[in-house]
Amino acid sequence: MAKYKVNIDKDTCIGCGVCASICPENWFMDEDGKAMYLSVDSDVDCNKDAVENCPTGSITVEEAG
């Protein structure tokens, strides 16, 4: 099974909450109102949906070597 690396750019995140609403098992909003990645073992498809719907492109998912 492939492993994936998920990243969030806190500088460009606007705290809209789209990722947390699409994929709540993997994302939540921290006390600063920015997205935080929660799960190490996650559903890559759910995270890819978060990537596609992030209005600022702050989330990336890539296969880890």
C-alpha atoms as an extended CHARMM CRD file, in Angstrom:
* protein
*
        65  EXT
         1         1  MET       CA              0.0000000000        0.0000000000        0.0000000000  PROA      1               0.0000000000
         2         2  ALA       CA              1.3770000000        3.4120000000       -0.9690000000  PROA      2               0.0000000000
         3         3  LYS       CA              2.1500000000        5.9620000000        1.7120000000  PROA      3               0.0000000000
         4         4  TYR       CA              1.2230000000        9.6000000000        1.2280000000  PROA      4               0.0000000000
         5         5  LYS       CA              2.5670000000       12.8340000000        2.6340000000  PROA      5               0.0000000000
         6         6  VAL       CA              0.0190000000       15.5370000000        3.3440000000  PROA      6               0.0000000000
         7         7  ASN       CA              1.0720000000       19.1550000000        3.7990000000  PROA      7               0.0000000000
         8         8  ILE       CA             -0.7480000000       22.3480000000        4.7100000000  PROA      8               0.0000000000
         9         9  ASP       CA              0.7300000000       25.7810000000        4.0430000000  PROA      9               0.0000000000
        10        10  LYS       CA             -0.3590000000       27.7740000000        7.0940000000  PROA      10              0.0000000000
        11        11  ASP       CA              0.7520000000       31.0350000000        5.4530000000  PROA      11              0.0000000000
        12        12  THR       CA             -1.7710000000       30.7100000000        2.6280000000  PROA      12              0.0000000000
        13        13  CYS       CA             -4.5590000000       28.9490000000        4.5710000000  PROA      13              0.0000000000
        14        14  ILE       CA             -7.4860000000       31.3400000000        5.0660000000  PROA      14              0.0000000000
        15        15  GLY       CA             -9.2770000000       29.1290000000        7.5940000000  PROA      15              0.0000000000
        16        16  CYS       CA            -12.3900000000       28.5820000000        5.4970000000  PROA      16              0.0000000000
        17        17  GLY       CA            -12.9000000000       25.0710000000        6.9100000000  PROA      17              0.0000000000
        18        18  VAL       CA            -13.5960000000       23.3510000000        3.5890000000  PROA      18              0.0000000000
        19        19  CYS       CA            -11.0280000000       20.6260000000        4.3010000000  PROA      19              0.0000000000
        20        20  ALA       CA            -12.5030000000       19.9230000000        7.7420000000  PROA      20              0.0000000000
        21        21  SER       CA            -16.0350000000       19.7550000000        6.3500000000  PROA      21              0.0000000000
        22        22  ILE       CA            -15.0580000000       17.4400000000        3.4580000000  PROA      22              0.0000000000
        23        23  CYS       CA            -12.7010000000       15.2140000000        5.4370000000  PROA      23              0.0000000000
        24        24  PRO       CA            -13.3770000000       15.6290000000        9.2040000000  PROA      24              0.0000000000
        25        25  GLU       CA            -11.5530000000       12.4200000000       10.1260000000  PROA      25              0.0000000000
        26        26  ASN       CA             -8.3090000000       13.9630000000        8.8310000000  PROA      26              0.0000000000
        27        27  TRP       CA             -8.6950000000       17.7370000000        9.3090000000  PROA      27              0.0000000000
        28        28  PHE       CA             -9.7280000000       20.1930000000       12.0060000000  PROA      28              0.0000000000
        29        29  MET       CA             -9.4310000000       23.9110000000       12.5820000000  PROA      29              0.0000000000
        30        30  ASP       CA             -6.8900000000       24.9410000000       15.2350000000  PROA      30              0.0000000000
        31        31  GLU       CA             -7.2830000000       27.7440000000       17.7830000000  PROA      31              0.0000000000
        32        32  ASP       CA             -5.7900000000       30.2100000000       15.2690000000  PROA      32              0.0000000000
        33        33  GLY       CA             -8.5010000000       29.3250000000       12.7680000000  PROA      33              0.0000000000
        34        34  LYS       CA             -6.0980000000       27.5070000000       10.4490000000  PROA      34              0.0000000000
        35        35  ALA       CA             -6.4110000000       23.9670000000        9.1370000000  PROA      35              0.0000000000
        36        36  MET       CA             -4.5350000000       21.1990000000       10.9420000000  PROA      36              0.0000000000
        37        37  TYR       CA             -3.8910000000       17.7210000000        9.6050000000  PROA      37              0.0000000000
        38        38  LEU       CA             -5.0570000000       15.1570000000       12.1450000000  PROA      38              0.0000000000
        39        39  SER       CA             -4.5230000000       11.6340000000       10.9080000000  PROA      39              0.0000000000
        40        40  VAL       CA             -1.2920000000        9.8790000000        9.9710000000  PROA      40              0.0000000000
        41        41  ASP       CA             -3.1620000000        6.8730000000        8.5480000000  PROA      41              0.0000000000
        42        42  SER       CA             -5.7500000000        8.4910000000        6.3670000000  PROA      42              0.0000000000
        43        43  ASP       CA             -7.9820000000        8.0100000000        3.3980000000  PROA      43              0.0000000000
        44        44  VAL       CA             -5.9950000000        9.4190000000        0.4940000000  PROA      44              0.0000000000
        45        45  ASP       CA             -9.1420000000        9.9260000000       -1.6020000000  PROA      45              0.0000000000
        46        46  CYS       CA            -10.7000000000       12.0620000000        1.1170000000  PROA      46              0.0000000000
        47        47  ASN       CA             -7.5290000000       14.1550000000        1.3310000000  PROA      47              0.0000000000
        48        48  LYS       CA             -7.4240000000       14.5380000000       -2.4420000000  PROA      48              0.0000000000
        49        49  ASP       CA            -10.9840000000       15.8960000000       -2.2680000000  PROA      49              0.0000000000
        50        50  ALA       CA             -9.7600000000       18.4200000000        0.3090000000  PROA      50              0.0000000000
        51        51  VAL       CA             -6.9030000000       19.3920000000       -2.0350000000  PROA      51              0.0000000000
        52        52  GLU       CA             -9.2550000000       19.8810000000       -4.9840000000  PROA      52              0.0000000000
        53        53  ASN       CA            -11.6600000000       22.0190000000       -2.9550000000  PROA      53              0.0000000000
        54        54  CYS       CA             -9.1670000000       24.1800000000       -1.0410000000  PROA      54              0.0000000000
        55        55  PRO       CA             -9.7600000000       27.6830000000       -2.4580000000  PROA      55              0.0000000000
        56        56  THR       CA             -6.1550000000       28.7830000000       -1.8340000000  PROA      56              0.0000000000
        57        57  GLY       CA             -4.3600000000       25.5890000000       -2.8710000000  PROA      57              0.0000000000
        58        58  SER       CA             -2.8250000000       25.3460000000        0.5940000000  PROA      58              0.0000000000
        59        59  ILE       CA             -3.0560000000       21.5450000000        0.8220000000  PROA      59              0.0000000000
        60        60  THR       CA             -0.8410000000       19.1220000000       -1.0600000000  PROA      60              0.0000000000
        61        61  VAL       CA             -0.8580000000       15.3230000000       -1.1100000000  PROA      61              0.0000000000
        62        62  GLU       CA              2.0170000000       13.4190000000       -2.6490000000  PROA      62              0.0000000000
        63        63  GLU       CA              3.1930000000        9.8640000000       -2.6370000000  PROA      63              0.0000000000
        64        64  ALA       CA              5.9910000000        9.3540000000       -0.1330000000  PROA      64              0.0000000000
        65        65  GLY       CA              9.0190000000        7.4870000000       -1.4020000000  PROA      65              0.0000000000
